[in-house]
Amino acid sequence: MQEKSTQDLERLRDQIDDVDQSLISLLRRRMDLVAQVGAVKHKAGVPIYAPQREASMLAKRRNEAQEVGISPQLVEDILRRLMRESYLNEKDVGFKQIKTDLRPIVIVGGHGQLGGLFHQMLTLSGYEVRILDKHDWDQAEAICDNASMVIVSVPISVTESVISRLPTLADDCILADLTSVKSKPVAAMLAAHKGPVVGLHPMFGPDVGSLAKQLVVVCHGRDSDAYQWLLEQIKIWGARLAEADAHQHDEAMQLVQAMRHFSSFVYGYNLYKENADLDVLLQFSSPIYRLELAMVGRLFAQDAELYTDIIFAQEHSHDAIADYLKRYQEALKILQAGDRDQFIATFNEVGKWFGDFAGQFQRESRNMLKSANDSRQI
Ligand SMILES: O=C(O)C(=O)C[C@]1(C(=O)O)C=C[C@@H](O)C=C1
């Protein structure tokens, strides 16, 4: 490069550095304001996540961006990322305690990851939380004594036996669980306890950081008035609640969880058997393939027993998986027969069935693909 060009480039880059530094100061100012919002919300018991405020703010900022010739999507992306940061910062201020006259809460499995997250959220909300862990069963009576709520957060394979081992709880004590299947645990809780019962399925991993925008499925067991405060508390943490019948929930989970994880498992198993060179695959990966690899790879970074239990716990999951295998074979036959027309016809038939969802999923995935590409280092 000519000396003049080098100088021009340096001068411009210096100015960009100045602008970026100003952005940092502005971000600091925004975060300080958000911390103050967090304190006000904490006092008033207002949920961390404010969807209407977000929607109106994003609409205004998008318009303003357009007026000055900036991509509205760029501004929306930046603001959404900043708001994700806000959820984390507001969480640390703590949360309003919805029920102030509560006796202690016991989390069975409170040292586990999900149990630990609920421990943290309940403590941040001012509740007294005790833990009953696997080595504490000789003291179970004392730990559960006088408890106002017992939350069971243990591996699926032992949930029912743990519920049946619980000491007799006070009649007004709420019994809840956090297992990812619901029919059997809810039935076991109703059989083991006379008082209020609720099944919860937090639809996220313990590494979420904040519950803002996360989903918690609620399967009512008995006496829902008694645990209404708990649902309100979870909403203050920022989560959305979805009520479901336990059987309906478990049926949907066969596709959403058992099938999903099983497919990822087989995909990873196949890569292993083929002894695929992951470095080379990553090097040649398109963003969508990178996302797929990330989804499969992250499974194997986690606890084998947890995922085995999720797959095995769904009673009818093998039927759903066998159906999937059948479809795989059908599609393979079309491919082997070289029947291009049939493949296209099937493709269009499925596309029609997806309807508007196909377009929605394409739009949603666009941003994910861009992020996958952003995180590329080569
Ligand atoms: O305005 C609020 O209620 C905030 O908590 C601040 C903020 C933001 O970062 O702008 C964060 C989270 C909400 O969902 C909406 C907006």
The ligand as an SDF file (V2000), in Angstrom:
LIG
                    3D

 16 16  0  0  0  0  0  0  0  0999 V2000
  -37.4510   -0.9190   30.7040 O   0  0  0  0  0  0  0  0  0  0  0  0
  -37.3510   -1.9290   31.4050 C   0  0  0  0  0  0  0  0  0  0  0  0
  -38.3130   -2.4160   32.0000 O   0  0  0  0  0  0  0  0  0  0  0  0
  -36.0450   -2.5940   31.5510 C   0  0  0  0  0  0  0  0  0  0  0  0
  -35.9250   -3.4960   32.3670 O   0  0  0  0  0  0  0  0  0  0  0  0
  -34.9260   -2.2300   30.6350 C   0  0  0  0  0  0  0  0  0  0  0  0
  -34.8800   -3.1070   29.4110 C   0  0  0  0  0  0  0  0  0  0  0  0
  -33.7310   -2.5240   28.5230 C   0  0  0  0  0  0  0  0  0  0  0  0
  -32.6100   -3.0190   28.5860 O   0  0  0  0  0  0  0  0  0  0  0  0
  -34.0120   -1.5530   27.8430 O   0  0  0  0  0  0  0  0  0  0  0  0
  -34.5660   -4.4970   29.8000 C   0  0  0  0  0  0  0  0  0  0  0  0
  -35.5220   -5.4740   29.9290 C   0  0  0  0  0  0  0  0  0  0  0  0
  -36.9250   -5.2610   29.5730 C   0  0  0  0  0  0  0  0  0  0  0  0
  -37.5130   -6.3720   28.9790 O   0  0  0  0  0  0  0  0  0  0  0  0
  -37.1240   -4.0320   28.8050 C   0  0  0  0  0  0  0  0  0  0  0  0
  -36.1640   -3.0640   28.6820 C   0  0  0  0  0  0  0  0  0  0  0  0
  1  2  2  0
  2  3  1  0
  2  4  1  0
  4  5  2  0
  4  6  1  0
  6  7  1  0
  7  8  1  0
  7 11  1  0
  7 16  1  0
  8  9  2  0
  8 10  1  0
 11 12  2  0
 12 13  1  0
 13 14  1  0
 13 15  1  0
 15 16  2  0
M  END
$$$$
